[in-house]
Amino acid sequence: MLRTGAPSLSALCFALMSGSLLGSQAAWAGDTTQQVVNKAPNGLAQTPPMGWNSWNKFACNISEQTVRATADAMVSSGMKDAGYEYVVIDDCWHGQRDANGFITADPVKFPSGIKALADYIHSKGLKFGIYSDAGRQTCGGRPGSQGHEYQDALTYARWGVDYLKYDWCDTGDRNPKEAYAVMADALRSTGRDIVFSLCEWGNSEPWLWAKNTGNLWRTTGDITDKWSGKYNYSWGVTNIVDFNEPHWSYAGPGHWNDPDMLEVGNGGMTTAEYRSHFSLWVMMAAPLIAGNDIANMDEATRSILLNKEVIAVDQDKLGVQGRRVVKDGDKEVWVKPLAGGEWAVLLFNRGSTPTTITATSEQIGLPPAVTGFRGFVRDLWAHKKVGSYRDRISALVPSHDVAMFRIGR
Ligand code: GLA
């Protein structure tokens, strides 16, 4: 059995002797002190952002009707109550720049203008996000923000934008650190709270430098609605997981790794695969940005996106990204420490047949001989308590599926 990156026993013993169970979690997450001290300068996104984005389902086929209908559905479906907050229009909302260089909305798709749309979304108690690009043109060929950063930030603030996703197409030889810093400064100079989402696909390792620039950064190329594989510039879910997981120590309150938006409900995967996709994003403290047609969700999609017990793991206040502690062929164990000395444990079966997966205390980070730890175990997909914790968690996990537990106090 190959163990990947588990904490050393001596580190755990030290932490346990020197304090509480929470102490062992701090040792487990090497970057915890910095996470507390170095909040992103704007103070936003203290938990991973949640919301919806138009791209994965609608691509360039968007309009103000679609966005309004989605905002309505965010409320009526219970998504808003479950924590989904930002309604983000991705690429292709743009018209031309006016005579003074100010960006306008596409007059056919958004005849009422972006300000009216933002007002509508705010009237529903939701927040509003928009998309631009650090280059001359967006990936969809619309006007980018290069050379117009302050003007665009001012426009967004006037419209009531609360979130900006900032892409990396057509940037030529721009330096990403500088290009993103210019827009970060421009947003800050408006005085409005705007979550800043960097989307340069992980090319320049933004986890190493973007913590004081933005609130989240893409770590990978685009996701596609498939379990695995590469499709032009896009990747299946399991590939994205493997790209994102190693960067766990760089995430924390105010600055998150972004493995891209959710595909749950878009039709290309099975319910088990969507459950795994969602659970893995949660374990990785990823932004939960739904990418499906919220106004027309089926029950299976709803039961995944609206699982509040699973969402609570993503949104946990400790703000530590979970990681894979065991990889044994297709069997994986993932662990995420939670506030108050609790833990989330995910048993993930990548294989094509059902298999029993077991996580021991040592793998989770709870050597019972040292801690005498006792707590309850709750199955977060079955929504029930499954007993008291002793020294391991075990489950028969169907193909491409997960079992997810909370070890509570
Ligand atoms: C890039 C981004 C995607 C999406 C498209 C829009 O590919 O990575 O998330 O925003 O551009 O054109």
Residues whose N, C-alpha, C, O or C-beta is under 5 A from the ligand:
A	BS01	GLA	W55 D90 D91 C139 G140 D222
